[in-house]
Structures are given as structure tokens and as C-alpha cells.
Amino acid sequence: MMKRNPGQLPPEAIGKRVRVRLAHGGFGKSDPNPMSPPGWPADGRFGARWSRTGSPFDIAEYEVIS
């Protein structure tokens, strides 16, 4: 079940991977490399940006997947 983006890294997503729905309604694409794990890293060097800026690419909803 997807949850609304709180505007900052959700505590339950720390160190995990997430599936996201963007503000424009589409789903964020994962790394196309078939060896990469599914979803996006929630934090870290290549982690998701949780701040809400009004961009259509802001995360609107998320789901922790691993």
C-alpha cells in the first residue's frame, strides 16, 4: 500500500528501497540494469529526493519494498 510523501525521508524507509509514484502520476523508473535491485534507494548517495518543490517529478507516494 502506498503512503503519501511526508516531505522528508520516512523513518521506515531508512536504508531500504522504495517504489514511488511521482506528482505527474507516473511511476519512477528504476535502474534499467537487470542486475540492479527493484525500486529506488530511499537514501544514500543515489537516494531519492523527498522534498516537495512543486515539480511534477516530486515523489507523491511511496512504498517500501525491501
Residue frames as a rotation matrix with the C-alpha (Angstrom) as fourth column:
MET 1
0.583 0.813 0.000 0.00
0.813 -0.583 0.000 0.00
0.000 0.000 -1.000 0.00
MET 2
-0.283 -0.699 0.657 1.43
0.668 -0.635 -0.387 3.37
0.688 0.329 0.647 -0.99
LYS 3
0.241 0.251 -0.938 1.78
0.885 -0.454 0.106 6.16
-0.399 -0.855 -0.331 1.55
ARG 4
0.918 0.125 0.376 1.83
0.272 -0.888 -0.370 9.91
0.288 0.442 -0.850 0.98
ASN 5
-0.065 -0.993 0.103 5.30
0.701 -0.119 -0.703 11.51
0.710 0.027 0.704 0.84
PRO 6
0.570 0.292 -0.768 5.85
0.805 -0.384 0.452 13.37
-0.163 -0.876 -0.453 4.14
GLY 7
0.928 -0.245 0.282 8.35
-0.103 -0.894 -0.437 15.77
0.359 0.377 -0.854 2.51
GLN 8
0.070 -0.935 0.347 11.35
-0.997 -0.075 -0.001 14.17
0.027 -0.346 -0.938 4.19
LEU 9
-0.544 -0.353 -0.761 12.87
-0.419 0.900 -0.118 10.70
0.727 0.254 -0.637 4.38
PRO 10
0.577 0.790 0.208 10.33
-0.622 0.261 0.739 8.49
0.529 -0.555 0.641 6.18
PRO 11
-0.011 -0.636 0.772 11.89
-0.960 0.223 0.170 6.63
-0.280 -0.739 -0.613 9.13
GLU 12
0.472 0.254 0.844 10.64
-0.194 0.964 -0.182 3.25
-0.860 -0.078 0.504 7.88
ALA 13
0.995 -0.089 0.051 12.46
0.066 0.171 -0.983 3.80
0.078 0.981 0.176 4.55
ILE 14
0.464 -0.882 0.083 15.94
-0.861 -0.427 0.276 4.43
-0.208 -0.200 -0.957 6.00
GLY 15
-0.492 -0.814 0.310 18.39
-0.658 0.581 0.480 2.02
-0.571 0.032 -0.821 4.38
LYS 16
-0.082 0.572 0.816 15.66
0.318 0.791 -0.522 0.47
-0.944 0.217 -0.247 2.23
ARG 17
-0.985 -0.073 0.157 14.46
0.170 -0.220 0.961 0.57
-0.036 0.973 0.229 -1.37
VAL 18
-0.319 0.906 -0.279 11.18
0.010 -0.291 -0.957 2.15
-0.948 -0.308 0.084 -2.39
ARG 19
-0.491 0.356 0.795 8.72
0.864 0.080 0.497 2.16
0.113 0.931 -0.347 -5.26
VAL 20
-0.632 0.190 -0.752 7.43
0.215 -0.888 -0.406 5.67
-0.745 -0.418 0.520 -5.93
ARG 21
0.210 0.683 0.700 4.59
0.978 -0.158 -0.138 7.41
0.017 0.713 -0.701 -7.75
LEU 22
-0.807 -0.591 -0.012 5.56
0.589 -0.805 0.069 10.86
-0.050 0.048 0.998 -8.98
ALA 23
-0.481 0.617 -0.623 3.43
0.033 -0.698 -0.716 14.00
-0.876 -0.365 0.315 -8.80
HIS 24
-0.548 0.273 -0.791 2.70
-0.822 -0.352 0.448 13.82
-0.156 0.895 0.417 -12.56
GLY 25
0.473 0.858 0.202 1.04
-0.833 0.510 -0.215 10.45
-0.288 -0.067 0.955 -11.94
GLY 26
0.535 -0.344 -0.771 3.69
-0.390 0.709 -0.587 8.16
0.749 0.615 0.245 -13.39
PHE 27
0.954 -0.298 -0.033 5.89
0.199 0.547 0.813 5.74
-0.225 -0.782 0.581 -11.54
GLY 28
0.417 -0.888 -0.194 9.56
-0.832 -0.459 0.311 6.50
-0.365 0.032 -0.930 -11.08
LYS 29
0.815 -0.174 -0.553 11.68
-0.252 0.754 -0.607 4.22
0.522 0.634 0.570 -13.24
SER 30
0.765 -0.590 0.258 14.31
-0.030 0.368 0.929 2.03
-0.643 -0.719 0.264 -11.65
ASP 31
-0.205 -0.925 -0.318 17.77
-0.708 -0.084 0.701 1.40
-0.676 0.369 -0.638 -12.95
PRO 32
0.602 0.508 -0.616 17.36
-0.798 0.392 -0.457 -0.44
0.009 0.767 0.642 -16.30
ASN 33
-0.479 -0.827 -0.295 20.30
-0.771 0.557 -0.310 -2.74
0.420 0.079 -0.904 -15.45
PRO 34
0.402 0.731 -0.551 18.72
-0.368 0.680 0.634 -6.19
0.838 -0.052 0.543 -14.92
MET 35
-0.183 -0.549 -0.815 21.23
0.594 0.599 -0.537 -6.90
0.783 -0.583 0.217 -12.14
SER 36
-0.820 -0.066 0.569 20.06
-0.313 -0.781 -0.541 -3.89
0.479 -0.622 0.619 -10.09
PRO 37
-0.754 0.609 -0.245 17.54
0.598 0.484 -0.639 -4.50
-0.271 -0.628 -0.729 -7.34
PRO 38
-0.078 0.812 0.579 14.00
0.839 -0.260 0.478 -3.18
0.539 0.523 -0.661 -7.95
GLY 39
0.776 0.550 -0.307 12.91
0.629 -0.654 0.420 0.33
0.031 -0.519 -0.854 -6.97
TRP 40
0.359 -0.623 0.695 14.99
-0.084 -0.763 -0.640 3.28
0.930 0.171 -0.326 -5.83
PRO 41
-0.444 -0.483 -0.754 17.30
0.790 0.185 -0.584 3.59
0.422 -0.856 0.300 -2.83
ALA 42
0.629 0.772 -0.093 15.43
0.704 -0.514 0.489 5.71
0.330 -0.373 -0.867 -0.28
ASP 43
0.911 -0.389 -0.140 18.61
-0.244 -0.779 0.578 7.37
-0.334 -0.492 -0.804 0.99
GLY 44
0.253 -0.907 0.337 22.34
0.550 0.421 0.721 7.46
-0.796 0.003 0.605 0.47
ARG 45
-0.614 -0.688 -0.386 24.45
0.093 -0.549 0.830 8.78
-0.784 0.474 0.401 -2.39
PHE 46
-0.958 0.281 -0.054 21.97
-0.074 -0.060 0.995 7.90
0.276 0.958 0.078 -5.14
GLY 47
-0.656 0.717 -0.236 18.88
0.658 0.390 -0.644 8.03
-0.370 -0.577 -0.728 -2.95
ALA 48
0.011 0.820 0.573 15.52
0.898 -0.260 0.355 9.59
0.440 0.510 -0.739 -3.68
ARG 49
-0.934 -0.164 0.317 14.81
0.047 -0.938 -0.344 13.30
0.354 -0.306 0.884 -3.11
TRP 50
-0.422 0.785 -0.454 11.96
0.902 0.411 -0.128 13.53
0.086 -0.464 -0.882 -0.61
SER 51
-0.684 0.172 -0.709 11.50
0.156 -0.915 -0.372 17.31
-0.713 -0.365 0.599 -0.51
ARG 52
0.168 0.809 0.563 8.40
0.934 0.052 -0.353 18.68
-0.315 0.585 -0.747 -2.22
THR 53
-0.699 -0.565 -0.439 9.22
0.358 -0.808 0.468 21.53
-0.619 0.170 0.767 -4.59
GLY 54
0.201 0.820 -0.535 6.13
-0.363 -0.445 -0.818 21.68
-0.910 0.359 0.208 -6.79
SER 55
-0.589 -0.492 -0.641 7.91
-0.784 0.155 0.601 19.81
-0.196 0.857 -0.477 -9.58
PRO 56
0.514 0.770 -0.378 5.98
-0.836 0.549 -0.020 17.14
0.192 0.326 0.926 -11.49
PHE 57
0.131 -0.566 -0.814 8.90
-0.134 0.803 -0.581 14.85
0.982 0.185 0.029 -10.59
ASP 58
-0.417 -0.149 0.897 8.40
-0.891 -0.130 -0.436 15.16
0.181 -0.980 -0.079 -6.83
ILE 59
-0.869 0.182 -0.461 7.57
0.242 0.967 -0.075 11.92
0.432 -0.177 -0.884 -5.06
ALA 60
-0.212 0.882 0.421 3.83
-0.720 -0.432 0.543 11.95
0.660 -0.188 0.727 -4.30
GLU 61
0.762 0.464 0.451 3.54
-0.644 0.612 0.459 8.46
-0.063 -0.640 0.765 -2.81
TYR 62
-0.302 -0.904 -0.303 5.92
-0.842 0.402 -0.359 5.68
0.446 0.147 -0.883 -1.86
GLU 63
0.901 0.433 0.042 6.01
-0.404 0.799 0.446 2.07
0.159 -0.419 0.894 -0.78
VAL 64
-0.061 -0.922 0.381 8.94
-0.934 0.187 0.305 0.39
-0.352 -0.338 -0.873 0.99
ILE 65
0.722 0.358 -0.592 9.78
-0.615 0.725 -0.312 -2.79
0.317 0.589 0.744 -0.94
SER 66
0.579 -0.528 -0.621 12.96
0.480 0.836 -0.264 -4.11
0.659 -0.145 0.738 0.68
